[in-house]
Amino acid sequence: MIDESFSVKGVHFEYASNLETTGFNQTKTNGGPIDEGKYVLI
């Protein structure tokens, strides 16, 4: 199940805290830094 998502210049990203991945998966409800209006570095 995907918990959160965002788009950067038309590229969509999804992530969830309950999935084991080698990439980013820290949702806002679990203290993650991504929030609406913030800049991200990809």
MOWO-V258371 format. One record per residue. N is the residue number from 1. RES is the residue in one small letter. SS is DSSP state (H for helix, E for strand, L for the rest). BURIAL is 1 if it has 24 or more other ideal C-beta (glycine too) atoms within 12 Angstrom, else 0. Layout:
((N	RES	SS	BURIAL) (N	RES	SS	BURIAL))
//
This chain:
((1	m	L	0) (2	i	L	0) (3	d	L	0) (4	e	E	1) (5	s	E	0) (6	f	E	1) (7	s	E	0) (8	v	E	0) (9	k	L	0) (10	g	L	0) (11	v	E	0) (12	h	E	0) (13	f	E	0) (14	e	E	0) (15	y	E	1) (16	a	L	0) (17	s	L	0) (18	n	L	0) (19	l	L	0) (20	e	L	0) (21	t	L	0) (22	t	L	0) (23	g	L	0) (24	f	L	0) (25	n	L	0) (26	q	L	0) (27	t	L	0) (28	k	H	0) (29	t	H	0) (30	n	H	0) (31	g	L	0) (32	g	L	0) (33	p	L	0) (34	i	L	1) (35	d	L	0) (36	e	L	0) (37	g	L	0) (38	k	L	0) (39	y	L	0) (40	v	L	0) (41	l	L	0) (42	i	L	0))
//
